[in-house]
Amino acid sequence: MFCVIYRSTRRDQTYLYVEKRDDFSRVPATLMQSFGQPQLAMILPLDGRKKLVGADLEKVKEALTTQGYYLQLPPPPENLLKQHLADNDRQ
C-alpha cells in the first residue's frame, strides 16, 4: 500500500494523506476548502514500515481504506504558563 502526502497551504503542519496522486475524490469538499491548494510533500510506501513520524501507521492505513484519506493535524500548542505554574507548585 502506498500513500501520497500533501502539505496544506493554509494550515501550518497540516498534512493530507490519500491513496493515489492527485485523487481527492473521497475527500470532503469542505475539508479541501479549508486545506487550501495541496502541495505534494512525498509518496510513501506503507507496507513494511513500522511507524510514521507524527501519525499512527495503523490509523493511517485504516483511514485510507475506510474513508479514502487521513488528515494529520499539528500537535496542540504547549501551554507554558500551565507548565510554569505546575513547576512552581512542586517547589
N, CA, C and O atoms as a GROMACS GRO file, in nm:
protein
  364
    1MET      N    1   0.085  -0.118   0.000
    1MET     CA    2   0.000   0.000   0.000
    1MET      C    3   0.089   0.125   0.000
    1MET      O    4   0.185   0.135   0.077
    2PHE      N    5   0.055   0.217  -0.088
    2PHE     CA    6   0.125   0.345  -0.095
    2PHE      C    7   0.032   0.455  -0.048
    2PHE      O    8  -0.090   0.439  -0.050
    3CYS      N    9   0.087   0.565  -0.004
    3CYS     CA   10   0.008   0.684   0.022
    3CYS      C   11   0.083   0.804  -0.032
    3CYS      O   12   0.206   0.806  -0.042
    4VAL      N   13   0.006   0.904  -0.067
    4VAL     CA   14   0.062   1.028  -0.118
    4VAL      C   15   0.029   1.135  -0.014
    4VAL      O   16  -0.086   1.150   0.026
    5ILE      N   17   0.129   1.209   0.028
    5ILE     CA   18   0.112   1.306   0.135
    5ILE      C   19   0.124   1.447   0.078
    5ILE      O   20   0.218   1.480   0.006
    6TYR      N   21   0.025   1.530   0.114
    6TYR     CA   22   0.021   1.669   0.069
    6TYR      C   23   0.027   1.762   0.188
    6TYR      O   24  -0.029   1.733   0.294
    7ARG      N   25   0.095   1.872   0.172
    7ARG     CA   26   0.107   1.978   0.273
    7ARG      C   27   0.000   2.082   0.247
    7ARG      O   28  -0.028   2.116   0.132
    8SER      N   29  -0.059   2.134   0.353
    8SER     CA   30  -0.160   2.239   0.340
    8SER      C   31  -0.094   2.374   0.317
    8SER      O   32   0.011   2.404   0.374
    9THR      N   33  -0.156   2.456   0.232
    9THR     CA   34  -0.106   2.592   0.210
    9THR      C   35  -0.171   2.691   0.307
    9THR      O   36  -0.128   2.806   0.316
   10ARG      N   37  -0.273   2.646   0.378
   10ARG     CA   38  -0.343   2.736   0.470
   10ARG      C   39  -0.317   2.706   0.617
   10ARG      O   40  -0.331   2.795   0.702
   11ARG      N   41  -0.280   2.584   0.647
   11ARG     CA   42  -0.262   2.545   0.787
   11ARG      C   43  -0.123   2.486   0.806
   11ARG      O   44  -0.088   2.384   0.746
   12ASP      N   45  -0.047   2.550   0.891
   12ASP     CA   46   0.089   2.505   0.918
   12ASP      C   47   0.088   2.366   0.981
   12ASP      O   48   0.003   2.336   1.065
   13GLN      N   49   0.180   2.281   0.942
   13GLN     CA   50   0.198   2.147   0.994
   13GLN      C   51   0.074   2.059   0.978
   13GLN      O   52   0.049   1.972   1.061
   14THR      N   53  -0.003   2.081   0.872
   14THR     CA   54  -0.121   2.000   0.844
   14THR      C   55  -0.098   1.926   0.713
   14THR      O   56  -0.061   1.986   0.612
   15TYR      N   57  -0.122   1.794   0.717
   15TYR     CA   58  -0.094   1.709   0.602
   15TYR      C   59  -0.215   1.622   0.570
   15TYR      O   60  -0.287   1.578   0.659
   16LEU      N   61  -0.235   1.598   0.442
   16LEU     CA   62  -0.344   1.514   0.394
   16LEU      C   63  -0.283   1.394   0.322
   16LEU      O   64  -0.203   1.409   0.229
   17TYR      N   65  -0.322   1.275   0.367
   17TYR     CA   66  -0.274   1.151   0.306
   17TYR      C   67  -0.387   1.096   0.220
   17TYR      O   68  -0.501   1.086   0.266
   18VAL      N   69  -0.357   1.060   0.095
   18VAL     CA   70  -0.453   0.995   0.005
   18VAL      C   71  -0.386   0.873  -0.058
   18VAL      O   72  -0.265   0.855  -0.050
   19GLU      N   73  -0.468   0.790  -0.122
   19GLU     CA   74  -0.416   0.665  -0.179
   19GLU      C   75  -0.346   0.684  -0.313
   19GLU      O   76  -0.249   0.615  -0.343
   20LYS      N   77  -0.395   0.779  -0.393
   20LYS     CA   78  -0.340   0.799  -0.527
   20LYS      C   79  -0.308   0.946  -0.549
   20LYS      O   80  -0.376   1.035  -0.498
   21ARG      N   81  -0.203   0.969  -0.625
   21ARG     CA   82  -0.160   1.106  -0.653
   21ARG      C   83  -0.270   1.188  -0.721
   21ARG      O   84  -0.330   1.144  -0.820
   22ASP      N   85  -0.295   1.305  -0.667
   22ASP     CA   86  -0.393   1.400  -0.719
   22ASP      C   87  -0.536   1.346  -0.722
   22ASP      O   88  -0.620   1.398  -0.796
   23ASP      N   89  -0.566   1.243  -0.643
   23ASP     CA   90  -0.702   1.190  -0.636
   23ASP      C   91  -0.764   1.230  -0.501
   23ASP      O   92  -0.742   1.165  -0.399
   24PHE      N   93  -0.841   1.337  -0.505
   24PHE     CA   94  -0.907   1.388  -0.385
   24PHE      C   95  -1.057   1.360  -0.389
   24PHE      O   96  -1.134   1.426  -0.319
   25SER      N   97  -1.098   1.263  -0.470
   25SER     CA   98  -1.240   1.235  -0.491
   25SER      C   99  -1.312   1.188  -0.365
   25SER      O  100  -1.433   1.208  -0.353
   26ARG      N  101  -1.241   1.127  -0.270
   26ARG     CA  102  -1.305   1.079  -0.148
   26ARG      C  103  -1.288   1.177  -0.031
   26ARG      O  104  -1.335   1.150   0.080
   27VAL      N  105  -1.221   1.288  -0.055
   27VAL     CA  106  -1.200   1.390   0.049
   27VAL      C  107  -1.318   1.487   0.045
   27VAL      O  108  -1.350   1.539  -0.062
   28PRO      N  109  -1.383   1.514   0.159
   28PRO     CA  110  -1.496   1.607   0.159
   28PRO      C  111  -1.457   1.745   0.106
   28PRO      O  112  -1.347   1.794   0.131
   29ALA      N  113  -1.549   1.806   0.032
   29ALA     CA  114  -1.524   1.937  -0.029
   29ALA      C  115  -1.493   2.043   0.077
   29ALA      O  116  -1.409   2.129   0.054
   30THR      N  117  -1.560   2.037   0.192
   30THR     CA  118  -1.535   2.136   0.297
   30THR      C  119  -1.392   2.124   0.352
   30THR      O  120  -1.329   2.224   0.385
   31LEU      N  121  -1.343   2.001   0.361
   31LEU     CA  122  -1.205   1.980   0.406
   31LEU      C  123  -1.108   2.036   0.303
   31LEU      O  124  -1.010   2.102   0.339
   32MET      N  125  -1.133   2.011   0.176
   32MET     CA  126  -1.044   2.061   0.071
   32MET      C  127  -1.043   2.214   0.070
   32MET      O  128  -0.939   2.274   0.045
   33GLN      N  129  -1.158   2.277   0.096
   33GLN     CA  130  -1.162   2.424   0.100
   33GLN      C  131  -1.076   2.478   0.213
   33GLN      O  132  -0.998   2.570   0.193
   34SER      N  133  -1.089   2.420   0.331
   34SER     CA  134  -1.012   2.470   0.445
   34SER      C  135  -0.864   2.431   0.436
   34SER      O  136  -0.779   2.500   0.492
   35PHE      N  137  -0.834   2.323   0.365
   35PHE     CA  138  -0.697   2.276   0.349
   35PHE      C  139  -0.618   2.366   0.255
   35PHE      O  140  -0.497   2.385   0.273
   36GLY      N  141  -0.684   2.422   0.156
   36GLY     CA  142  -0.615   2.505   0.057
   36GLY      C  143  -0.560   2.421  -0.056
   36GLY      O  144  -0.591   2.303  -0.068
   37GLN      N  145  -0.479   2.482  -0.140
   37GLN     CA  146  -0.418   2.412  -0.253
   37GLN      C  147  -0.316   2.310  -0.202
   37GLN      O  148  -0.215   2.350  -0.144
   38PRO      N  149  -0.340   2.180  -0.222
   38PRO     CA  150  -0.245   2.079  -0.172
   38PRO      C  151  -0.110   2.089  -0.243
   38PRO      O  152  -0.104   2.103  -0.365
   39GLN      N  153  -0.004   2.080  -0.165
   39GLN     CA  154   0.132   2.079  -0.221
   39GLN      C  155   0.192   1.941  -0.193
   39GLN      O  156   0.199   1.898  -0.078
   40LEU      N  157   0.233   1.873  -0.298
   40LEU     CA  158   0.289   1.739  -0.283
   40LEU      C  159   0.411   1.743  -0.191
   40LEU      O  160   0.505   1.818  -0.214
   41ALA      N  161   0.407   1.660  -0.087
   41ALA     CA  162   0.520   1.652   0.006
   41ALA      C  163   0.602   1.526  -0.022
   41ALA      O  164   0.725   1.532  -0.030
   42MET      N  165   0.532   1.410  -0.038
   42MET     CA  166   0.605   1.286  -0.066
   42MET      C  167   0.509   1.173  -0.102
   42MET      O  168   0.390   1.179  -0.073
   43ILE      N  169   0.563   1.072  -0.166
   43ILE     CA  170   0.493   0.947  -0.192
   43ILE      C  171   0.564   0.843  -0.107
   43ILE      O  172   0.686   0.830  -0.111
   44LEU      N  173   0.485   0.768  -0.029
   44LEU     CA  174   0.545   0.682   0.072
   44LEU      C  175   0.483   0.542   0.070
   44LEU      O  176   0.361   0.530   0.076
   45PRO      N  177   0.566   0.438   0.062
   45PRO     CA  178   0.511   0.302   0.076
   45PRO      C  179   0.482   0.275   0.224
   45PRO      O  180   0.565   0.302   0.310
   46LEU      N  181   0.363   0.222   0.252
   46LEU     CA  182   0.327   0.194   0.392
   46LEU      C  183   0.357   0.050   0.431
   46LEU      O  184   0.383   0.021   0.548
   47ASP      N  185   0.353  -0.040   0.334
   47ASP     CA  186   0.382  -0.181   0.364
   47ASP      C  187   0.529  -0.196   0.405
   47ASP      O  188   0.618  -0.138   0.343
   48GLY      N  189   0.552  -0.272   0.510
   48GLY     CA  190   0.686  -0.296   0.558
   48GLY      C  191   0.737  -0.190   0.654
   48GLY      O  192   0.844  -0.206   0.712
   49ARG      N  193   0.663  -0.081   0.671
   49ARG     CA  194   0.703   0.024   0.765
   49ARG      C  195   0.659  -0.015   0.905
   49ARG      O  196   0.557  -0.082   0.922
   50LYS      N  197   0.734   0.027   1.003
   50LYS     CA  198   0.698   0.001   1.142
   50LYS      C  199   0.629   0.122   1.205
   50LYS      O  200   0.548   0.106   1.296
   51LYS      N  201   0.662   0.244   1.157
   51LYS     CA  202   0.599   0.363   1.212
   51LYS      C  203   0.612   0.480   1.116
   51LYS      O  204   0.687   0.476   1.019
   52LEU      N  205   0.537   0.585   1.147
   52LEU     CA  206   0.543   0.711   1.073
   52LEU      C  207   0.575   0.823   1.171
   52LEU      O  208   0.549   0.811   1.291
   53VAL      N  209   0.631   0.931   1.122
   53VAL     CA  210   0.658   1.047   1.205
   53VAL      C  211   0.529   1.130   1.213
   53VAL      O  212   0.476   1.172   1.111
   54GLY      N  213   0.482   1.153   1.333
   54GLY     CA  214   0.366   1.240   1.353
   54GLY      C  215   0.231   1.176   1.331
   54GLY      O  216   0.129   1.244   1.345
   55ALA      N  217   0.226   1.046   1.297
   55ALA     CA  218   0.098   0.980   1.276
   55ALA      C  219   0.111   0.832   1.311
   55ALA      O  220   0.218   0.773   1.299
   56ASP      N  221   0.000   0.774   1.354
   56ASP     CA  222  -0.005   0.632   1.386
   56ASP      C  223  -0.025   0.553   1.256
   56ASP      O  224  -0.125   0.572   1.187
   57LEU      N  225   0.068   0.466   1.225
   57LEU     CA  226   0.067   0.392   1.099
   57LEU      C  227  -0.063   0.314   1.080
   57LEU      O  228  -0.120   0.317   0.971
   58GLU      N  229  -0.109   0.245   1.181
   58GLU     CA  230  -0.231   0.165   1.168
   58GLU      C  231  -0.354   0.252   1.148
   58GLU      O  232  -0.444   0.215   1.073
   59LYS      N  233  -0.359   0.367   1.213
   59LYS     CA  234  -0.471   0.460   1.194
   59LYS      C  235  -0.471   0.516   1.052
   59LYS      O  236  -0.577   0.533   0.992
   60VAL      N  237  -0.354   0.545   0.998
   60VAL     CA  238  -0.342   0.595   0.862
   60VAL      C  239  -0.392   0.490   0.763
   60VAL      O  240  -0.471   0.521   0.674
   61LYS      N  241  -0.346   0.366   0.779
   61LYS     CA  242  -0.389   0.258   0.688
   61LYS      C  243  -0.540   0.238   0.696
   61LYS      O  244  -0.605   0.224   0.592
   62GLU      N  245  -0.594   0.235   0.816
   62GLU     CA  246  -0.738   0.214   0.833
   62GLU      C  247  -0.818   0.329   0.771
   62GLU      O  248  -0.918   0.305   0.703
   63ALA      N  249  -0.774   0.452   0.795
   63ALA     CA  250  -0.845   0.568   0.739
   63ALA      C  251  -0.839   0.568   0.587
   63ALA      O  252  -0.939   0.598   0.521
   64LEU      N  253  -0.725   0.534   0.530
   64LEU     CA  254  -0.714   0.530   0.384
   64LEU      C  255  -0.807   0.425   0.326
   64LEU      O  256  -0.869   0.447   0.221
   65THR      N  257  -0.818   0.312   0.392
   65THR     CA  258  -0.904   0.204   0.344
   65THR      C  259  -1.053   0.238   0.359
   65THR      O  260  -1.131   0.217   0.267
   66THR      N  261  -1.091   0.290   0.475
   66THR     CA  262  -1.233   0.312   0.503
   66THR      C  263  -1.287   0.442   0.447
   66THR      O  264  -1.398   0.444   0.393
   67GLN      N  265  -1.211   0.551   0.459
   67GLN     CA  266  -1.265   0.680   0.414
   67GLN      C  267  -1.190   0.741   0.296
   67GLN      O  268  -1.237   0.838   0.236
   68GLY      N  269  -1.075   0.686   0.263
   68GLY     CA  270  -1.003   0.733   0.145
   68GLY      C  271  -0.903   0.844   0.170
   68GLY      O  272  -0.838   0.890   0.076
   69TYR      N  273  -0.890   0.888   0.294
   69TYR     CA  274  -0.793   0.993   0.328
   69TYR      C  275  -0.763   0.988   0.477
   69TYR      O  276  -0.837   0.929   0.556
   70TYR      N  277  -0.653   1.052   0.514
   70TYR     CA  278  -0.617   1.070   0.655
   70TYR      C  279  -0.566   1.213   0.669
   70TYR      O  280  -0.484   1.259   0.589
   71LEU      N  281  -0.615   1.284   0.769
   71LEU     CA  282  -0.573   1.421   0.794
   71LEU      C  283  -0.484   1.425   0.918
   71LEU      O  284  -0.526   1.386   1.027
   72GLN      N  285  -0.361   1.471   0.901
   72GLN     CA  286  -0.267   1.485   1.012
   72GLN      C  287  -0.264   1.630   1.054
   72GLN      O  288  -0.225   1.718   0.977
   73LEU      N  289  -0.306   1.655   1.178
   73LEU     CA  290  -0.308   1.791   1.232
   73LEU      C  291  -0.184   1.814   1.317
   73LEU      O  292  -0.123   1.718   1.364
   74PRO      N  293  -0.145   1.940   1.336
   74PRO     CA  294  -0.028   1.968   1.420
   74PRO      C  295  -0.058   1.934   1.566
   74PRO      O  296  -0.174   1.932   1.606
   75PRO      N  297   0.046   1.907   1.644
   75PRO     CA  298   0.024   1.883   1.786
   75PRO      C  299  -0.031   2.009   1.853
   75PRO      O  300  -0.004   2.120   1.806
   76PRO      N  301  -0.106   1.993   1.961
   76PRO     CA  302  -0.160   2.112   2.028
   76PRO      C  303  -0.045   2.198   2.082
   76PRO      O  304   0.060   2.146   2.119
   77PRO      N  305  -0.065   2.330   2.085
   77PRO     CA  306   0.042   2.417   2.136
   77PRO      C  307   0.068   2.389   2.284
   77PRO      O  308  -0.023   2.359   2.361
   78GLU      N  309   0.193   2.399   2.319
   78GLU     CA  310   0.233   2.375   2.457
   78GLU      C  311   0.189   2.493   2.543
   78GLU      O  312   0.212   2.609   2.508
   79ASN      N  313   0.126   2.464   2.656
   79ASN     CA  314   0.081   2.567   2.747
   79ASN      C  315   0.194   2.595   2.847
   79ASN      O  316   0.203   2.529   2.951
   80LEU      N  317   0.278   2.692   2.817
   80LEU     CA  318   0.394   2.721   2.900
   80LEU      C  319   0.355   2.779   3.036
   80LEU      O  320   0.423   2.753   3.136
   81LEU      N  321   0.248   2.856   3.042
   81LEU     CA  322   0.203   2.912   3.169
   81LEU      C  323   0.160   2.800   3.262
   81LEU      O  324   0.196   2.800   3.380
   82LYS      N  325   0.083   2.706   3.213
   82LYS     CA  326   0.038   2.594   3.295
   82LYS      C  327   0.157   2.512   3.345
   82LYS      O  328   0.160   2.471   3.460
   83GLN      N  329   0.254   2.490   3.258
   83GLN     CA  330   0.374   2.415   3.296
   83GLN      C  331   0.453   2.491   3.402
   83GLN      O  332   0.501   2.432   3.498
   84HIS      N  333   0.467   2.622   3.385
   84HIS     CA  334   0.540   2.705   3.481
   84HIS      C  335   0.471   2.701   3.618
   84HIS      O  336   0.538   2.685   3.720
   85LEU      N  337   0.342   2.716   3.620
   85LEU     CA  338   0.267   2.712   3.747
   85LEU      C  339   0.280   2.577   3.815
   85LEU      O  340   0.294   2.569   3.937
   86ALA      N  341   0.274   2.470   3.737
   86ALA     CA  342   0.288   2.335   3.794
   86ALA      C  343   0.428   2.316   3.851
   86ALA      O  344   0.443   2.255   3.957
   87ASP      N  345   0.530   2.367   3.781
   87ASP     CA  346   0.666   2.355   3.831
   87ASP      C  347   0.684   2.434   3.960
   87ASP      O  348   0.754   2.388   4.051
   88ASN      N  349   0.623   2.552   3.970
   88ASN     CA  350   0.633   2.632   4.092
   88ASN      C  351   0.560   2.568   4.210
   88ASN      O  352   0.602   2.585   4.324
   89ASP      N  353   0.452   2.497   4.183
   89ASP     CA  354   0.377   2.429   4.289
   89ASP      C  355   0.458   2.317   4.349
   89ASP      O  356   0.440   2.285   4.467
   90ARG      N  357   0.547   2.257   4.272
   90ARG     CA  358   0.629   2.145   4.320
   90ARG      C  359   0.743   2.193   4.410
   90ARG      O  360   0.797   2.116   4.490
   91GLN      N  361   0.779   2.320   4.398
   91GLN     CA  362   0.895   2.370   4.474
   91GLN      C  363   0.858   2.412   4.612
   91GLN      O  364   0.945   2.457   4.688
   0.00000   0.00000   0.00000
